[in-house]
């Protein structure tokens, strides 16, 4: 197992409160299965690694890897970055995420947010998991805005044609609480959080093109998941991501230098399960309001 960095805040300090927060969050990650034994099965993960190795666009999600990655190499990478089993003979059961790796990546994520806030850079946030992760990103958007960063909302209302399992479908780019998402043609579920689930990089490409066409500003940091992070990182924008163990693209992007930080966790849990992560990251970044 790779060594885990000593937990430090953006200023490099440690204290008992930091350690207590870390211990408490570690327990939470395991209790709600954001880390530890997660809902994602080994079969799902191995299938994703195989398709990524074959350069299937559904798994590349906007990334153009610098080199070929074999399934065996992807297993080794995901073992290093997430803590899954490195044994290719393990082909069944549920996958595992090492909570220490999640915590270390959350610390690194907080550092990137702190730097962005100090510099007052424009930020773009987007999610392909609005029913799960909208609240997490919205809290970051609020905190960064309060710190003086422009939270960008370019190309609102623009159409995005995305290939789905039902064929090509037209979606519309929208923003909720400063977080980009796409809406499908079907009516939203009553009482549900808005937006459609997608892994596509087309929404972030549309947003970035819209920002450029309008004369800027362009983001100094993109925060998101799936195609939002990989699509932005591939275009040269600094990107921070959340990613599950059956999504190798962000971790390959991190290994190749396209993404700055990728946080390994279950990205399909109940939305309220991410609330302690919000508090932890904002406290570490000195952005709590």
N, C-alpha and C positions, 0 to 999 in steps of 0.2 A: 504494500500500500504506500502511495506517495506521502511524504511528510506534509503535515497540515500546518500552515503558517500560524504563528502566535497571533491571537486576536488583538488588533489594535485599531484605534479610531483613526479618522482622517489626519489627526495631528501626530499619530504614532503613539498615543498614550494608552495605558491599560489601567483599569481599576476594578475594584470588587463589583461595582454595579455592572460594568461591561461583562464581566465573567458570569454574573448571575443572569443577565439578559440572555447570554449565549446558552447557558445551561437550560434555562426555561424554554428557549426557542427550540433547542435540540429535542427536548422532551415533547414539545408540541408537534414537531415534524414527524416524529415516530408515532405519536398517538393518533394523528389523523392520516397517516400514511402518505404524506408528501415526500417523505424519505423513508429509509428502511425498506421493508417489503411493500412494494407499490402495486397498484392495480394492473399495470402493464405486464403482459405475459412475456415470457422468454420467446415464445413462438412469434409474437408480434414484432419484437425487437429484431430477431434474426431475419425475419422477412424484410423488414425495413433496411437492414444492412445489406442484404442481398440485392435489393432493388437499387439502393444507392450505388453499390459497386458496379451495377450495370448502367449507371448514369440515367436512371429513370427520372424524368423531370418532376414527377410527383414527390420524389424524395429529395431532389436537389434543392427545391423551393427557392430558386433564384441564385444559388451558388454555382460557380463554375470552378470546380476544384483544379488546383495547379497540377496535380498528378493523379494517376489512377490509384484508387484505394480498393484493395481486396476485402472480401468479407472478414477474413481473419485479421487483417490490419484494423478494420473498423471495430471488431470485438475488443482488440487490445486497446485501441484509443478510448472506447467507451468504458472499459475497465479502469483506465487511468483517470479519466475525467469524471466518471460517475460512480464507480465502484461496483459495476456489474461483474458477474463472473467472467474471467478471462478464458475459461475452458470452453472451447467450441463444441465439446461433447455434451455440454449441458444444453438441452434443447427443449425443456419443458418447465412448467412451474411459473412462478411470478418472479419478475426481475427485482433487483435490489439497488437502491441508491444509498451511498454512504452519506449520512447526515453531516459528517465533518466536511465533506467536499461541498455540500450545499451551503453550509455556514461560511466556509472560506470564500466561496464565490459571491455570497451576499455581502461579505465584507468588501470584496473587490468592487462590487456593484456600487456600494455606498461611497467608496472612494471616487469612482467616476462621477457620481452625482455631485459630490462635494466640489470636485474640480470644476464641473460645469457651472455650478452655482456661483463659485468664486469669480469665474470669468464672465458670468452673465451671458453664456452662449445661447442662441436659439435652440430649442429642442423640439423633436417630433416624436410623438408616442403613438403606437398603433398595435392593434391586436387582432388575431384571427380566432381568438377564444373569448369573444365579448361576454358570453354567458357565464364564464368562469373568472376571467382576469380583468374585466373592465374596472372594477373597484380598486384593484392593486395599482394599475397604471394611472387612474384618475387621481389617486392620492399623491402619487409622485408628481403629476402635472400640477396639482394645487401647490405643493411645496416648492417646486422649482419656479413657478410663477411668482409666488410670494417672495422668493429670493432674488427676483429681478430678471429671470430668464423669460424670453418670449416663447410661449407655447404655440407652435405653428399649426395652422389649420388650412393648408392650401388645397385647392381643387375641390372644395366642398361641392357636392352635388354632381360631380362628373361621373359619367358611366364607365364601368369597368367590366369587360366581358371575360368571364372566368369559366374554364372548363371544370365541370363537376361530374360526379358519377351519373348524372342524368343528362349529360351533354353540355353544350355551351349555354351559359346563362348570364344575362345582363344584371349586374349589381350597380349600386350607387354608393359612391364614397361619401361618408358622413363623419361627423365628430360628435361625441358625447362627453361632456366634462373635459374637453381638451384631448380626448383620445380618439384616434382614427379607427374606423371600422367600415365594413361594407354591409349594406342592406340588400337582401334579395327582393325579388318581385312579389313574393308571398307576404301577406300581412304578418306583422309581428305577433307572437303569442301574447295574449292578454295578460298583463301583469308581469311579463318577462322582460329581462334586459334586452335592449335592442341589438340587432346585428346578426350576421350570418357567420358560421364557422368556415374558415378557409385557411389553407396553407399557401396560397398563391402569392408570388412576389409582385404581381401586377398592381395591386393597390398602392404599394409604396412607390413603385415606379411612376404611377399616375400622380401621386402627391408631390413627389420630387420634381417631376416635369412641370407640374402646375406652379410650384414655387419658382422654378427657374424662368418660366414664361412670364411670370408677374414681376420679374426683376428682383426676386429674393424677399427676405433673407432665406438662406439655406441653413439647414440644421447643422449645429456643431456636434450634436449627439442625437442618435436615434435609439429609442428604447422600445422593445417589442418582442414578438415571438414569431416563429415560423418564417414566412416570406417577408414579413416586415423587417426583421433583423437581417436575414440573409440577403435579401434584395438590396437593402441599403448598404450593408458591408461590402457586397460585391461591387457596388458603384463607388466605393472609396470613402463612404461616410463612417465615422466612428459609430459602432453599434454595440448595444448591451442587450442580452436576451435571456429569457427563461426558456427552458427546453426539457422535454421528457426523454427517457432513455430509448424510445423508439423513433427519435428524430435525430439522426446522426449529423445532418447538415450543419447546424449551428456549431457543433463541437469540432467538426472538420474545419469550418471557417475560423474558429478560434485557434486551432492548431496551425493553420496556414496564415494567420495574421489578419484575416478579414474582419473578425469580430473581436472586440476588446475583452468582453467577459460573457460567459454563458453560465447561468445558474441551473444546475441539474435538480429537477423536482417533478413530481406528478403535476401536469398542467391541466388535468381534467377533474380536479376535486371541487367540492362545494366552494362557492365564492367566499364565504365567511372564513374558511380555513386559512386564507391568505392574509387576514387582518394582522396577526402577530408579526408576519414578515414585513408588512408595511411599517409598523412601529419600529421594528429592529433596524431596518435600513435607514429610515429617516433619522432615528437617534444617532446611528453611526455616522451619518453624513452631516450631522448638526443642522438638520432641516426641520426638526419637529416644530410644530406651531402651537 
